[in-house]
Amino acid sequence: MVNISRVRAVWSGFVGGPGISTFYFTDTITAVPSVHAFFAGIRTWLPQDVHIQVENAGDILNNETGALIDSWVEDAVEVVVGDNDAAYSAPAGAVVDWLTSAVGPHRRIRGRTFLVPLSGAGYQNDGTLATNTRAALQAAADALVNEQSASFVVWHRGGGTTGSSPLVTSAFVPDMSAILRSRRD
């Protein structure tokens, strides 16, 4: 049985906020700075009123049941503030697919992180991601996977009572807009 640490990043400062991005790791010693570096790497494509705080404390969960086992605390990191002053649509952005080599009951196991909102400057005229935006998001995602290659996992609850947490082996940023409908005001 492997225990996993839940690392959360809280998005705030924009219409439709706050939001939360959740990541899972088997070791949190370097996880918080790595998640912070991921968001700092994409700040150019985030609106100026977006603030992302990677929490420096969180829960340790049982991998199989999801039950809370313990907690963790690491050094605090500074808030990441968006750096783009272009107009934007609050419920629209991009998505990162976190890929694993594991297969579940009916499909491959993967995770997703929605990067919403994304600055309007990050899109092409047809509404898809601009080439340079997608490249920057992909580079930041790849850096997180490389830095945490032995610790970054996707928690899969499983079909019954047994969950699993396969390692993330790569990331993929699709050339599409992502919409968050559940957070809209």
N, C-alpha and C positions, 0 to 999 in steps of 0.2 A: 504494500500500500504506500502510495506517494502522497504527501500532503502538498497542497498548492496554495500559494499566496495570491490574494486578489489585490491588484494595484489599480486604483481609480484615478482618473483625471477629470476634474470638474470644469465644465465650460460655463462661462457667465458673461454678462454685460451686453447682451443683444436681445432683441425681440424674440420670444419663443424659448428663451433660456430659463433656467439653467439646463445643462445637459451633462451626461456622464459617459466617459469612455472607460471600459473595463478591460483589463489585461490580466493574465494569469502567468505565474512563474513558479518554478520549483525552488528558487533561491532569490531572496529580495535584496541581498547586499548591494548589487549593482543595478537592480531593476529600476529603481526610482530615477537615478541619473540617466539611464538609457531611455526611459519613456519621456523624460524631460527633453533629452536631446532630440528625440523623434519630433516632438511638437515644436521645439525651437527651430528645427530644420525646415519646417513648413510655414513658419510665421509670416513669410513674405506673401503667402497666398491667403492669409486670414484677414478679415476686416479688422480695422483698428480698435473697434469696441469689443472684440472677443478677447477674453482673458481665460487662460487655462492653467489651473493649479493642479499639479500632480501631488496627490496626498502622500504624506510621509508616514502614515500609519494605516493599517488595514487588518483584514482577517486572514487567518490560515484555515483552509477548509480540508475536509477529508475528501480525497479524490473520488472515492467510490460512491459516497452518499451525499456529498455536498454539505455535510454537517459542520458547523463552526467548531473548531478544535482549540484555537488559540488566536493570538494577535501578534503583529509585528510592528516595529517602529524603526525608522531610518532617519538620516539627516534630512532636513527640509531643503527643498529647491525653490528657486524664485519662480514667480508667475511668468508664464509665456504670454506676451501681448501681441496680438495681430499687428501687422505692419503695412497693411494696404488700405488706401483711402478711397478706393473705387466703390461705387454702389454695389449692393448685393441683395440677394433674396434670402431671407432668414431660414426658410426650411430647405434650401438647396445647397448641395456641396458635392463631395466626392466620397468614394469608399475605397478602403484597402481590404483585400481578401488575404487572410493569413492561411497559407496552405500547409497541410501535413501529408505524410505518406500513409496515414491510417484510413481504413475504410470502416464505416459503421454498418448498421443493419441494412440500409438502403442506399447509401451514398457515401462519397468521400467526406471526411471530417475536415471542416475548415471554420475559421472564425472571420468576423468582419468588424472593422472599425469605420464608423461614419465620420467624415470630416465636414461637419455642417455647423455653421455656414462657411462657405468659401467665397472669397471676393469675386465680384463680377469680372474682374480682370483675368481670372483664371480660365475663362471659357472662350471658345471659338464662336463665330457667328451662328453656327448650327446648334449651339447648346452643349456640345461635347467639350471635354477638357482640352485646353490649349496644349500643344506639344510640350512647351517648356514647363507648364504646370504639372502635367502628368510625369514628366521626367524628374522634377524636383520631389514630388510626392513618392515616386518609386524609389529614388535614392535614399530618402529618409526612412522608408519602410525597410529597404534592404539593409541599411546600417543597423536598425534595431534588431533584425533577424540575425545579422552577423555578430553583433555584440552579445546577444543572448542565445546563441546557438545551442547551448546545453541546458537552458533554463526556461525559455519562452514556450508556453504550451497553450493549446486550445482545450478548454474544459468541455467535455461532451457528457451530458447527463445519461446517455444511454437509453435504451428502450424500456428497461425494467428498473431494477434497483441498483445496478452497477454502472457507475460512470467511469470515464477514462480521461486521460490528459496527454494526448500525443504531442510531441515536439513540433514546433513550427519549423518547417524546412525552407520556406520561401514566401515571398509576398508578391501580390499582383494588384496593380491599380488599373481597373478597366477604364476604357475611354468612354465614359458616360457620366451623366449627372446622377446624383443620388438625392432622393427626397425623403425627409423625415416627416411623416404625417402625424405621428403621435405626439410630437412636441409643439405643434402649431398652436398659436393663441386663438 
